[in-house]
Amino acid sequence: MAYKPSMRRHHQVEPLPLDIRPVMNLMVVLIPILLYSAVFTKLSIRELNLPPASAAGQLQKEQKPKEKEKRLFLTVLISKKGFFIGTQAAYLTGEAKKSDEPAIPLTEDQQYNFDALQKYLLEIKQKIQGQGFADENSAIISAEKDVPYKNIIKTIDYITTITDAEGNETSLFPQIIIGQVI
């Protein structure tokens, strides 16, 4: 037998208050852990002129007229032996005067001598200043395949600016062109 609607039991569901304390406790613990485990890196951006692709480079060479301005094409080659420095005519030789020896060899502990490179390039910069070279502020950087990337970036840093004894920073060769990897 069915009950009358007035006699049915009416249960009303009472709303329970939300307890967000466990979630808040979890966040209080997770946020410091995530911040502690995050890797913070320092990013810097260098504007570089990359060489053209091989097919595009051939087309550009065919279309370009002969240049009438003087160009130096200062090139710094980073090798496993040291730094080779050259122009469009030839590479400069080191103290041994051998053609296969770098202009700035590695130090005794097999590290690159960036300070000597900077001094050498400063001498070159002073000699070419005012000679009418169209590219007196640019340098081409090339590297051998096995040279670590950090050494290439450090070389770029040492070539672009120089700091004197008083702490004044001046530009050396601020326009960097990345050459082909040998």
MDTraj code that builds the backbone (N, CA, C; nanometers):
import mdtraj as md
import numpy as np

residues = "MET ALA TYR LYS PRO SER MET ARG ARG HIS HIS GLN VAL GLU PRO LEU PRO LEU ASP ILE ARG PRO VAL MET ASN LEU MET VAL VAL LEU ILE PRO ILE LEU LEU TYR SER ALA VAL PHE THR LYS LEU SER ILE ARG GLU LEU ASN LEU PRO PRO ALA SER ALA ALA GLY GLN LEU GLN LYS GLU GLN LYS PRO LYS GLU LYS GLU LYS ARG LEU PHE LEU THR VAL LEU ILE SER LYS LYS GLY PHE PHE ILE GLY THR GLN ALA ALA TYR LEU THR GLY GLU ALA LYS LYS SER ASP GLU PRO ALA ILE PRO LEU THR GLU ASP GLN GLN TYR ASN PHE ASP ALA LEU GLN LYS TYR LEU LEU GLU ILE LYS GLN LYS ILE GLN GLY GLN GLY PHE ALA ASP GLU ASN SER ALA ILE ILE SER ALA GLU LYS ASP VAL PRO TYR LYS ASN ILE ILE LYS THR ILE ASP TYR ILE THR THR ILE THR ASP ALA GLU GLY ASN GLU THR SER LEU PHE PRO GLN ILE ILE ILE GLY GLN VAL ILE".split()
xyz = np.array([
    [0.0826, -0.1150, 0.0000],
    [0.0000, 0.0000, 0.0000],
    [0.0893, 0.1243, 0.0000],
    [0.0457, 0.2186, -0.0763],
    [0.1256, 0.3392, -0.0915],
    [0.0855, 0.4421, 0.0119],
    [0.1850, 0.5119, 0.0529],
    [0.1596, 0.6162, 0.1521],
    [0.1166, 0.7447, 0.0845],
    [0.0485, 0.8229, 0.1585],
    [0.0069, 0.9525, 0.1085],
    [0.1311, 1.0427, 0.1038],
    [0.1269, 1.1361, 0.0138],
    [0.2443, 1.2215, 0.0040],
    [0.2746, 1.2963, 0.1319],
    [0.1815, 1.3276, 0.2097],
    [0.2107, 1.3981, 0.3334],
    [0.2776, 1.3099, 0.4358],
    [0.2622, 1.1794, 0.4227],
    [0.3190, 1.0881, 0.5195],
    [0.4582, 1.0385, 0.4790],
    [0.4994, 1.0686, 0.3560],
    [0.6323, 1.0247, 0.3141],
    [0.7389, 1.0966, 0.3950],
    [0.8458, 1.0264, 0.4091],
    [0.9565, 1.0911, 0.4798],
    [1.0269, 1.1866, 0.3862],
    [1.0468, 1.3004, 0.4334],
    [1.1179, 1.4003, 0.3555],
    [1.2535, 1.4204, 0.4200],
    [1.3558, 1.3822, 0.3454],
    [1.4935, 1.4028, 0.3926],
    [1.5545, 1.5164, 0.3123],
    [1.5959, 1.6133, 0.3785],
    [1.6666, 1.7212, 0.3110],
    [1.8158, 1.7039, 0.3365],
    [1.8891, 1.7133, 0.2283],
    [2.0340, 1.6994, 0.2381],
    [2.0899, 1.8329, 0.2826],
    [2.1591, 1.8289, 0.3911],
    [2.2183, 1.9508, 0.4421],
    [2.3531, 1.9718, 0.3747],
    [2.3791, 2.0920, 0.3245],
    [2.5098, 2.1160, 0.2608],
    [2.6213, 2.1149, 0.3646],
    [2.7269, 2.0432, 0.3296],
    [2.8428, 2.0367, 0.4185],
    [2.9385, 2.1501, 0.3837],
    [2.9948, 2.2124, 0.4831],
    [3.0929, 2.3173, 0.4517],
    [3.2203, 2.2532, 0.3944],
    [3.2775, 2.3172, 0.2898],
    [3.3979, 2.2642, 0.2284],
    [3.5175, 2.2908, 0.3186],
    [3.5962, 2.1877, 0.3348],
    [3.7182, 2.2005, 0.4143],
    [3.8364, 2.2024, 0.3176],
    [3.8909, 2.3209, 0.2911],
    [4.0003, 2.3329, 0.1949],
    [4.1372, 2.3340, 0.2617],
    [4.1383, 2.3074, 0.3900],
    [4.2670, 2.3064, 0.4603],
    [4.3627, 2.2000, 0.4069],
    [4.3203, 2.0777, 0.3754],
    [4.4167, 1.9803, 0.3204],
    [4.4765, 2.0249, 0.1869],
    [4.3964, 2.0883, 0.1037],
    [4.4473, 2.1357, -0.0252],
    [4.5464, 2.2496, -0.0031],
    [4.5154, 2.3381, 0.0874],
    [4.6054, 2.4480, 0.1173],
    [4.7368, 2.3977, 0.1764],
    [4.7280, 2.2986, 0.2632],
    [4.8500, 2.2395, 0.3195],
    [4.9356, 2.1788, 0.2098],
    [4.8727, 2.1126, 0.1146],
    [4.9456, 2.0529, 0.0035],
    [5.0160, 2.1612, -0.0790],
    [4.9485, 2.2704, -0.1060],
    [5.0083, 2.3793, -0.1834],
    [5.1230, 2.4460, -0.1074],
    [5.1072, 2.4601, 0.0225],
    [5.2125, 2.5212, 0.1033],
    [5.3388, 2.4360, 0.0988],
    [5.3230, 2.3070, 0.0855],
    [5.4383, 2.2179, 0.0780],
    [5.4920, 2.2102, -0.0649],
    [5.4044, 2.2039, -0.1634],
    [5.4484, 2.1846, -0.3017],
    [5.5179, 2.3066, -0.3617],
    [5.4717, 2.4247, -0.3323],
    [5.5299, 2.5450, -0.3942],
    [5.6774, 2.5620, -0.3583],
    [5.7177, 2.5499, -0.2315],
    [5.8625, 2.5604, -0.2048],
    [5.9437, 2.4481, -0.2684],
    [5.8872, 2.3282, -0.2747],
    [5.9597, 2.2170, -0.3376],
    [5.9798, 2.2447, -0.4855],
    [5.8775, 2.2923, -0.5543],
    [5.8903, 2.3231, -0.6966],
    [5.9867, 2.4388, -0.7207],
    [5.9825, 2.5393, -0.6381],
    [6.0759, 2.6508, -0.6535],
    [6.2192, 2.6086, -0.6262],
    [6.2369, 2.5209, -0.5303],
    [6.3715, 2.4745, -0.4970],
    [6.4288, 2.3882, -0.6084],
    [6.3438, 2.3095, -0.6725],
    [6.3925, 2.2187, -0.7760],
    [6.4012, 2.2845, -0.9129],
    [6.3492, 2.4033, -0.9288],
    [6.3544, 2.4704, -1.0590],
    [6.4968, 2.5144, -1.0896],
    [6.5314, 2.5085, -1.2160],
    [6.6636, 2.5504, -1.2605],
    [6.6514, 2.6926, -1.3125],
    [6.7255, 2.7813, -1.2520],
    [6.7252, 2.9200, -1.2955],
    [6.8465, 2.9423, -1.3848],
    [6.8231, 2.9881, -1.5052],
    [6.9319, 3.0107, -1.5991],
    [6.9341, 3.1563, -1.6399],
    [7.0526, 3.1990, -1.6754],
    [7.0698, 3.3348, -1.7236],
    [7.0781, 3.3280, -1.8755],
    [6.9867, 3.3944, -1.9398],
    [6.9836, 3.3939, -2.0848],
    [7.0351, 3.5270, -2.1364],
    [7.1127, 3.5199, -2.2419],
    [7.1558, 3.6416, -2.3088],
    [7.1426, 3.6193, -2.4581],
    [7.1190, 3.7236, -2.5297],
    [7.0950, 3.7132, -2.6726],
    [7.2032, 3.7915, -2.7454],
    [7.2623, 3.7280, -2.8445],
    [7.3615, 3.7925, -2.9296],
    [7.3048, 3.7978, -3.0705],
    [7.3181, 3.9103, -3.1357],
    [7.2742, 3.9212, -3.2735],
    [7.3890, 3.8788, -3.3627],
    [7.3658, 3.7762, -3.4429],
    [7.4699, 3.7199, -3.5269],
    [7.4244, 3.7187, -3.6720],
    [7.5190, 3.7275, -3.7630],
    [7.4917, 3.7157, -3.9053],
    [7.5335, 3.5762, -3.9481],
    [7.4377, 3.4918, -3.9797],
    [7.4675, 3.3552, -4.0183],
    [7.4985, 3.3468, -4.1668],
    [7.5821, 3.2499, -4.2068],
    [7.6116, 3.2364, -4.3500],
    [7.4885, 3.1842, -4.4225],
    [7.4764, 3.2181, -4.5504],
    [7.3594, 3.1709, -4.6251],
    [7.3688, 3.0209, -4.6502],
    [7.2543, 2.9615, -4.6789],
    [7.2525, 2.8201, -4.7161],
    [7.3305, 2.8038, -4.8456],
    [7.3802, 2.6837, -4.8731],
    [7.4704, 2.6645, -4.9862],
    [7.4054, 2.6998, -5.1193],
    [7.2819, 2.6597, -5.1417],
    [7.2162, 2.6914, -5.2681],
    [7.1868, 2.8408, -5.2784],
    [7.1390, 2.8991, -5.1711],
    [7.1095, 3.0429, -5.1720],
    [7.2381, 3.1231, -5.1843],
    [7.3452, 3.0738, -5.1250],
    [7.4738, 3.1429, -5.1335],
    [7.5259, 3.1471, -5.2759],
    [7.5046, 3.0398, -5.3534],
    [7.5479, 3.0370, -5.4924],
    [7.4707, 3.1389, -5.5747],
    [7.3409, 3.1493, -5.5495],
    [7.2599, 3.2453, -5.6234],
    [7.3024, 3.3886, -5.5915],
    [7.3317, 3.4139, -5.4647],
    [7.3712, 3.5481, -5.4265],
    [7.5061, 3.5851, -5.4873],
    [7.5975, 3.4888, -5.4953],
    [7.7286, 3.5175, -5.5536],
    [7.7159, 3.5532, -5.7014],
    [7.6247, 3.4845, -5.7720],
    [7.6085, 3.5114, -5.9136],
    [7.5453, 3.6476, -5.9377],
    [7.4569, 3.6916, -5.8486],
    [7.3832, 3.8140, -5.8691],
    [7.4574, 3.9376, -5.8200],
    [7.5548, 3.9214, -5.7330],
    [7.6234, 4.0371, -5.6757],
    [7.7237, 4.0951, -5.7753],
    [7.7248, 4.2250, -5.7870],
    [7.8309, 4.2861, -5.8684],
    [7.9611, 4.2892, -5.7888],
    [8.0680, 4.3161, -5.8584],
    [8.1981, 4.3246, -5.7916],
    [8.1969, 4.4387, -5.6912],
    [8.2537, 4.4131, -5.5743],
    [8.2587, 4.5163, -5.4706],
    [8.3753, 4.6105, -5.4992],
    [8.3499, 4.7388, -5.4789],
    [8.4529, 4.8381, -5.5055],
    [8.5132, 4.8930, -5.3771],
    [8.4602, 4.8523, -5.2633],
    [8.5118, 4.9032, -5.1366],
    [8.6120, 4.8038, -5.0779],
    [8.7038, 4.8563, -5.0018],
    [8.8052, 4.7712, -4.9384],
    [8.7426, 4.6942, -4.8228],
    [8.7706, 4.5656, -4.8183],
    [8.7213, 4.4811, -4.7104],
    [8.8381, 4.4019, -4.6530],
    [8.8337, 4.3840, -4.5231],
    [8.9404, 4.3125, -4.4532],
    [8.9089, 4.1643, -4.4381],
    [8.7834, 4.1312, -4.4084],
    [8.7399, 3.9942, -4.3816],
    [8.8250, 3.9307, -4.2714],
    [8.8297, 3.9959, -4.1563],
    [8.9027, 3.9428, -4.0418],
    [8.8341, 3.8160, -3.9932],
    [8.9094, 3.7073, -3.9864],
    [8.8543, 3.5777, -3.9499],
    [8.9295, 3.5218, -3.8304],
    [8.8538, 3.4706, -3.7338],
    [8.9119, 3.4019, -3.6185],
    [8.8633, 3.2577, -3.6252],
    [8.9566, 3.1664, -3.6409],
    [8.9240, 3.0243, -3.6469],
    [8.9621, 2.9599, -3.5146],
    [8.8660, 2.8972, -3.4502],
    [8.8900, 2.8298, -3.3221],
    [8.9165, 2.6833, -3.3529],
    [9.0364, 2.6383, -3.3221],
    [9.0708, 2.4986, -3.3477],
    [9.1145, 2.4316, -3.2184],
    [9.1457, 2.3037, -3.2292],
    [9.1931, 2.2295, -3.1115],
    [9.3343, 2.2710, -3.0711],
    [9.4057, 2.3391, -3.1616],
    [9.5421, 2.3839, -3.1338],
    [9.5467, 2.5250, -3.0759],
    [9.4415, 2.6048, -3.1014],
    [9.4389, 2.7432, -3.0558],
    [9.3582, 2.8287, -3.1512],
    [9.3943, 2.9579, -3.1574],
    [9.3241, 3.0527, -3.2437],
    [9.4080, 3.0821, -3.3675],
    [9.3481, 3.0652, -3.4845],
    [9.4080, 3.1088, -3.6090],
    [9.3405, 3.2400, -3.6454],
    [9.4190, 3.3423, -3.6746],
    [9.3651, 3.4736, -3.7094],
    [9.4125, 3.5068, -3.8495],
    [9.3193, 3.5499, -3.9336],
    [9.3567, 3.5794, -4.0708],
    [9.2672, 3.6820, -4.1352],
    [9.3051, 3.7183, -4.2576],
    [9.2270, 3.8104, -4.3388],
    [9.1965, 3.7397, -4.4692],
    [9.1475, 3.8153, -4.5680],
    [9.1167, 3.7519, -4.6957],
    [9.2440, 3.7074, -4.7679],
    [9.3574, 3.7639, -4.7326],
    [9.4818, 3.7293, -4.8000],
    [9.5415, 3.5993, -4.7456],
    [9.5564, 3.5883, -4.6134],
    [9.6185, 3.4704, -4.5544],
    [9.5971, 3.4713, -4.4044],
    [9.6267, 3.3586, -4.3421],
    [9.6220, 3.3496, -4.1964],
    [9.7557, 3.3949, -4.1393],
    [9.7495, 3.4626, -4.0263],
    [9.8706, 3.5073, -3.9589],
    [9.9336, 3.3887, -3.8885],
    [10.0655, 3.3871, -3.8799],
    [10.1336, 3.2752, -3.8167],
    [10.1696, 3.3096, -3.6736],
    [10.1994, 3.2060, -3.5976],
    [10.2366, 3.2255, -3.4584],
    [10.3831, 3.2571, -3.4449],
    [10.4326, 3.2418, -3.3232],
    [10.5730, 3.2729, -3.2970],
    [10.6666, 3.1750, -3.3662],
    [10.6195, 3.0512, -3.3901],
    [10.7043, 2.9508, -3.4534],
    [10.7180, 2.9745, -3.6037],
    [10.6362, 3.0636, -3.6615],
    [10.6393, 3.0991, -3.8031],
    [10.6102, 2.9793, -3.8936],
    [10.5400, 2.8797, -3.8436],
    [10.4987, 2.7666, -3.9249],
    [10.3556, 2.7916, -3.9696],
    [10.3228, 2.7477, -4.0883],
    [10.1889, 2.7742, -4.1410],
    [10.0812, 2.6924, -4.0707],
    [10.1182, 2.5791, -4.0120],
    [10.0170, 2.4969, -3.9455],
    [10.0065, 2.5263, -3.7958],
    [10.0823, 2.6233, -3.7465],
    [10.0749, 2.6627, -3.6064],
    [9.9794, 2.7815, -3.5906],
    [9.8994, 2.7820, -3.4863],
    [9.8061, 2.8938, -3.4675],
    [9.8777, 3.0206, -3.4236],
    [9.8131, 3.1329, -3.4478],
    [9.8683, 3.2617, -3.4052],
    [9.8699, 3.2699, -3.2530],
    [9.7689, 3.2143, -3.1883],
    [9.7623, 3.2110, -3.0419],
    [9.7391, 3.0654, -3.0006],
    [9.8453, 2.9947, -2.9614],
    [9.8285, 2.8545, -2.9242],
    [9.7622, 2.8392, -2.7870],
    [9.7261, 2.7153, -2.7545],
    [9.6688, 2.6853, -2.6239],
    [9.7734, 2.7072, -2.5159],
    [9.7281, 2.7305, -2.3939],
    [9.8200, 2.7457, -2.2814],
    [9.8746, 2.6092, -2.2406],
    [9.9621, 2.6076, -2.1411],
    [10.0223, 2.4820, -2.0974],
    [9.9184, 2.3844, -2.0430],
    [9.8128, 2.4364, -1.9826],
    [9.7092, 2.3485, -1.9280],
    [9.5968, 2.3234, -2.0289],
    [9.6269, 2.3388, -2.1597],
    [9.5370, 2.3095, -2.2708],
    [9.4074, 2.3901, -2.2655],
    [9.4183, 2.5158, -2.2268],
    [9.3037, 2.6075, -2.2252],
    [9.3265, 2.7147, -2.3309],
    [9.2176, 2.7719, -2.3810],
    [9.2292, 2.8797, -2.4784],
    [9.2743, 3.0077, -2.4085],
    [9.3631, 3.0801, -2.4733],
    [9.4182, 3.2033, -2.4170],
    [9.3375, 3.3217, -2.4707],
    [9.2244, 3.3495, -2.4054],
    [9.1347, 3.4542, -2.4516],
    [9.1940, 3.5940, -2.4334],
    [9.2715, 3.6140, -2.3285],
    [9.3319, 3.7456, -2.3064],
    [9.4321, 3.7798, -2.4162],
    [9.5128, 3.6812, -2.4562],
    [9.6084, 3.7047, -2.5648],
    [9.5348, 3.7309, -2.6967],
    [9.4242, 3.6613, -2.7179],
    [9.3430, 3.6847, -2.8376],
    [9.2910, 3.8281, -2.8396],
    [9.2438, 3.8740, -2.7256],
    [9.1890, 4.0085, -2.7169],
    [9.2973, 4.1141, -2.7422],
    [9.4163, 4.0929, -2.6859],
    [9.5260, 4.1875, -2.7083],
    [9.5698, 4.1889, -2.8548],
    [9.5747, 4.0712, -2.9153],
    [9.6142, 4.0584, -3.0550],
    [9.5142, 4.1301, -3.1452],
    [9.3858, 4.1108, -3.1166],
    [9.2818, 4.1763, -3.1968],
    [9.2783, 4.3267, -3.1731],
    [9.3143, 4.3706, -3.0531],
    [9.3225, 4.5141, -3.0257],
    [9.4322, 4.5778, -3.1101],
    [9.5461, 4.5103, -3.1228],
    [9.6540, 4.5602, -3.2084],
    [9.6073, 4.5695, -3.3535],
    [9.5353, 4.4670, -3.3996],
    [9.4846, 4.4682, -3.5373],
    [9.3857, 4.5826, -3.5550],
    [9.2979, 4.6008, -3.4577],
    [9.1971, 4.7075, -3.4645],
    [9.2643, 4.8449, -3.4735],
    [9.3706, 4.8656, -3.3950],
    [9.4405, 4.9941, -3.3980],
    [9.5113, 5.0150, -3.5321],
    [9.5615, 4.9082, -3.5937],
    [9.6303, 4.9216, -3.7223],
    [9.5334, 4.9497, -3.8368],
    [9.4143, 4.8919, -3.8322],
    [9.3212, 4.9098, -3.9442],
    [9.2307, 5.0308, -3.9271],
    [9.2320, 5.0923, -3.8106],
    [9.1470, 5.2085, -3.7835],
    [9.1814, 5.3200, -3.8821],
    [9.0809, 5.3688, -3.9529],
    [9.0997, 5.4793, -4.0443],
    [9.1632, 5.4425, -4.1769],
    [9.1791, 5.3161, -4.2079],
    [9.2383, 5.2736, -4.3334],
    [9.1350, 5.2626, -4.4460],
    [9.0076, 5.2831, -4.4133],
    [8.9043, 5.2815, -4.5165],
    [8.8405, 5.1459, -4.5399],
    [8.8568, 5.0543, -4.4472],
    [8.7939, 4.9237, -4.4622],
    [8.6458, 4.9346, -4.4281],
    [8.5624, 4.8779, -4.5136],
    [8.4179, 4.8853, -4.4915],
    [8.3744, 4.7964, -4.3754],
    [8.4510, 4.6955, -4.3466],
    [8.4137, 4.6008, -4.2412],
    [8.5101, 4.6064, -4.1224],
    [8.5535, 4.7262, -4.0861],
    [8.6506, 4.7380, -3.9771],
    [8.5902, 4.7067, -3.8404],
    [8.4578, 4.6970, -3.8294],
    [8.3937, 4.6625, -3.7022],
    [8.3401, 4.5204, -3.6996],
    [8.3688, 4.4412, -3.8006],
    [8.3140, 4.3054, -3.8044],
    [8.4246, 4.2016, -3.8062],
    [8.3903, 4.0849, -3.7554],
    [8.4827, 3.9717, -3.7532],
    [8.4039, 3.8451, -3.7837],
    [8.4670, 3.7546, -3.8556],
    [8.4060, 3.6260, -3.8889],
    [8.4632, 3.5227, -3.7932],
    [8.3752, 3.4459, -3.7305],
    [8.4195, 3.3418, -3.6383],
    [8.3832, 3.2063, -3.6964],
    [8.4832, 3.1211, -3.7105],
    [8.4642, 2.9836, -3.7549],
    [8.5243, 2.8926, -3.6490],
    [8.4812, 2.7684, -3.6497],
    [8.5323, 2.6736, -3.5513],
    [8.5395, 2.5340, -3.6118],
    [8.6271, 2.4542, -3.5548],
    [8.6314, 2.3138, -3.5928],
    [8.5124, 2.2424, -3.5300],
    [8.4822, 2.1243, -3.5806],
    [8.3627, 2.0520, -3.5354],
    [8.3672, 2.0127, -3.3890],
    [8.4827, 1.9823, -3.3346],
    [8.4930, 1.9305, -3.1978],
    [8.5114, 2.0385, -3.0918],
    [8.5054, 2.1654, -3.1293],
    [8.5233, 2.2739, -3.0329],
    [8.3938, 2.2896, -2.9530],
    [8.4024, 2.2898, -2.8198],
    [8.2799, 2.3057, -2.7383],
    [8.2120, 2.4402, -2.7629],
    [8.0812, 2.4377, -2.7532],
    [7.9991, 2.5569, -2.7785],
    [8.0334, 2.6702, -2.6819],
    [8.0638, 2.6362, -2.5573],
    [8.0948, 2.7406, -2.4587],
    [8.2197, 2.8184, -2.4984],
    [8.3156, 2.7533, -2.5644],
    [8.4364, 2.8240, -2.6090],
    [8.4059, 2.9189, -2.7246],
    [8.3110, 2.8817, -2.8094],
    [8.2714, 2.9696, -2.9187],
    [8.2045, 3.0951, -2.8625],
    [8.1140, 3.0771, -2.7669],
    [8.0440, 3.1908, -2.7073],
    [8.1415, 3.2797, -2.6301],
    [8.2352, 3.2187, -2.5594],
    [8.3338, 3.2975, -2.4848],
    [8.4232, 3.3766, -2.5804],
    [8.4565, 3.3163, -2.6941],
    [8.5349, 3.3868, -2.7953],
    [8.4578, 3.5064, -2.8490],
    [8.3287, 3.4885, -2.8732],
    [8.2450, 3.5995, -2.9207],
    [8.2445, 3.7115, -2.8175],
    [8.2332, 3.6759, -2.6896],
    [8.2330, 3.7770, -2.5842],
    [8.3641, 3.8553, -2.5813],
    [8.4767, 3.7851, -2.5972],
    [8.6065, 3.8519, -2.5919],
    [8.6342, 3.9343, -2.7173],
    [8.5738, 3.8977, -2.8300],
    [8.5982, 3.9709, -2.9539],
    [8.5131, 4.0976, -2.9604],
    [8.3931, 4.0942, -2.9070],
    [8.3025, 4.2089, -2.9225],
    [8.3435, 4.3287, -2.8378],
    [8.3825, 4.3074, -2.7140],
    [8.4184, 4.4193, -2.6266],
    [8.5487, 4.3913, -2.5537],
    [8.6112, 4.5006, -2.5093],
    [8.7334, 4.4892, -2.4299],
    [8.7207, 4.5856, -2.3120],
    [8.7687, 4.5400, -2.1971],
    [8.7652, 4.6219, -2.0763],
    [8.9084, 4.6596, -2.0405],
    [8.9320, 4.7897, -2.0248],
    [9.0675, 4.8338, -1.9917],
    [9.0906, 4.8264, -1.8405],
    [9.2077, 4.8734, -1.7970],
    [9.2471, 4.8617, -1.6559],
    [9.1559, 4.9415, -1.5628],
    [9.0986, 5.0527, -1.6125],
    [9.0095, 5.1333, -1.5283],
    [8.8679, 5.0790, -1.5231],
    [8.8376, 4.9769, -1.6020],
    [8.7033, 4.9202, -1.6038],
    [8.6144, 4.9770, -1.7126],
    [8.6704, 5.0592, -1.8016],
    [8.5920, 5.1147, -1.9119],
    [8.5792, 5.0095, -2.0216],
    [8.4587, 4.9901, -2.0685],
    [8.4332, 4.8896, -2.1707],
    [8.4169, 4.9575, -2.3063],
    [8.4957, 4.9146, -2.4051],
    [8.4857, 4.9689, -2.5401],
    [8.4624, 4.8538, -2.6379],
    [8.4038, 4.8872, -2.7523],
    [8.3761, 4.7834, -2.8508],
    [8.5014, 4.7563, -2.9335],
    [8.5232, 4.6303, -2.9620],
    [8.6382, 4.5884, -3.0408],
    [8.5904, 4.5545, -3.1826],
    [8.5230, 4.4444, -3.1973],
    [8.4593, 4.4042, -3.3224],
    [8.3159, 4.3639, -3.2898],
    [8.2237, 4.4607, -3.2807],
    [8.0889, 4.4297, -3.2336],
    [8.0028, 4.3519, -3.3327],
    [8.0336, 4.3563, -3.4602],
    [7.9536, 4.2838, -3.5585],
    [8.0165, 4.1476, -3.5830],
    [7.9501, 4.0454, -3.5360],
    [8.0016, 3.9095, -3.5466],
    [7.9286, 3.8359, -3.6576],
    [8.0057, 3.7694, -3.7417],
    [7.9511, 3.6868, -3.8496],
    [7.9972, 3.5442, -3.8223],
    [7.9030, 3.4522, -3.8192],
    [7.9380, 3.3127, -3.7955],
    [7.9748, 3.2487, -3.9282],
    [8.0970, 3.1965, -3.9346],
    [8.1440, 3.1294, -4.0549],
    [8.1083, 2.9833, -4.0532],
    [8.1490, 2.9138, -4.1540],
    [8.1179, 2.7720, -4.1663],
    [8.2061, 2.6911, -4.0730],
    [8.1497, 2.5830, -4.0220],
    [8.2253, 2.4927, -3.9358],
    [8.3131, 2.4050, -4.0247],
    [8.4380, 2.3978, -3.9868],
    [8.5349, 2.3203, -4.0673],
    [8.5454, 2.1811, -4.0141],
])
top = md.Topology()
chain = top.add_chain()
for i, resn in enumerate(residues, 1):
    res = top.add_residue(resn, chain, resSeq=i)
    for name in ("N", "CA", "C"):
        top.add_atom(name, md.element.get_by_symbol(name[0]), res)
traj = md.Trajectory(xyz[None], top)
